[in-house]
């Protein structure tokens, strides 16, 4: 069964799909069950069979048993699957030295991506420094930590097999950061920095979409995520210009 879902390219994707399958299975059973009940009611209680109203009603408790069974199934889905998954994959962020931290700043209608540079530290930012052409994230270039930072627009590059922690912010309205193949979707709210994370398991390039109507240009708010091998990722980083104006170049970027 795949329910026409996209391919899975992240470590937690199978667990997400399992919850989706169970939920759809439960909804299908309810749909068929209520459909059968509706047909039975139409057949048994039509005006020809019962020209006079019967005010006694149903005397058995089958409906109560069914309602309790549905409640139990929903509790099992929530307590047995959804809450443990949330605790393990949403609230519990990876505490690994190889985790890659990236900032993504949303705006109408683009995704601005901010890498911390060789020092592993994000430079300070301030809205007063924002320039849509040269400084879309508002880096303070007087900050020493900012000079080796790298920024891209609508291009998110990451290595395979390493946890990626993304800090999401927005310059304007509510957006929703969506990467279907990674089974990632997170609302981005004004005035807040919201974290999400995943571990990519496949190399390739896929779309980043905005899953929240954010204005007239919402349809064109599209970016791309590219998952490289470790070496390809290092090579890509080395070719990128830094905020200070030089090439990243040199030794391994994250050593």
Secondary structure, DSSP 8 states (H G I E B T S, - for coil): --TT-----BTTHHHHHHHHHHHHHHHHHHHHHHHHHHHHHHHHTSTTT-SS--SS---S-HHHHHHHHHHHHHHIIIIIIIHHHHIIIIIS----TT-EEEEEEEETTEEEEEE-TTTT----B-GGG-BTTTBTT-B-TTSTTTTT-EEEESEEEEETTSEEEEEEEESSS-EEEEEGGGTEEEEE-TT--EEEEEEB-S-EEEEEEE-S--STTGGG-EEEEEEE-HHHHHHHHHHSB-TTSSB--SS-TT-
